Amino acid sequence: MGAVHQGFLPHGMRGARAMRVAVVLFIAALFAPLPADAQQQATAITRTEIVDTSSIRNGGDMDFGDILPSASGGTVVIPASATPTCAVTGGLIRSGLCRSPPFDGNAIYQAELRVMRPSGGSITLTGPNGATMQVDDFTFFATGATVYLGTNGANSRFRIDETDGTFRFYVGATLHVAATQMPGVYNGSFQVRITYN
């Protein structure tokens, strides 16, 4: 589990009605392997491996930073990247941390991972006095020995090219901020489902 750290607004923003959107997304991963292809002999032989869920780790929380709302509202987008740069729309002013959480794990060399978006495709963040914001458009990406193969519907696909089976991918998303968004800290969580074969 991660923690929310209160940020500070830049000097020019002091006294403004700002909200802290240090959105901490606790992400639980279900690591459910698919059975390998059956081999035909006198009897069918099926091979499968059960991988302990502790073999995948959340390396940090997603953080949209400090946001000063605008009269029209807007969005903050975090790309799935090791070094993301948050983009804003609608005249929002954003400062502070912009973080796309990494996920590390172990599977099988050259296995294909399928990473599925959260059920329903969006989550609700809850803030002060029951105020809410939506997060959607989840994206996943990797570089290096975890090869991104593309997206098919709700699934992003990767191939593990590290000989020891280790992998890493990043999660990005879009935060929707209303024009009348109440200032405060907003939190939420979602589940990422992972399968491999």
C-alpha positions, 0 to 999 in steps of 0.5 A: 500500500502506498501513502498520500503525501501533501504537496505544496503549491508554487509561490504564485498559487498561494492563497488560491483555492487549490485542491491536492489531487495526490491520487493514490491508486492502490492496485491489486494484481491477479496473476492467473496463468493460462494452461500451456498447449496440450501435447497429443500422445497416448493420453493428453498431457497438460502443463500448467504453472501456478504463480504466487501473487507475490511475484508481482509488485506495485512499485509506487502510486499514481499521482496527478499532483496539485491542481487548480481548477478552471471555470470550465473544468478539464482533464489531467493525463498521465502517460504510461511511462517511466518519466511521465509528463502530465498534460492538462486541458481546459485551463487547469493549472497543475504542479507537483509530482506526476507519477505513473506507477510501475509494476514488476514481476516474474513469469516465464521467458518469452511468455505473453502477458495480457494486462486488462483494464479495470472492470468497467474501464473507470474508477471513482476517486473520493474526496472531502464531503463525498466529492468525487472525480472520475479516472478512465482511459487507462493505458499500459506501456513498457520498454526494454526487455518487456516488449509492448505488443499492442492493445486489443480491446481492453487488453494490452499485450507484452512479451517477456524477453528477459531470460530470467522472466522478470518484467516491468510495465507502467500504468497511465490514466486520465483524471476528469476535473469539474469546474466546481471541484471541491478542494481537497485530497482525492483517493481511489483504487483499482485492480489490474488483472494479468494473465500470461501464456 
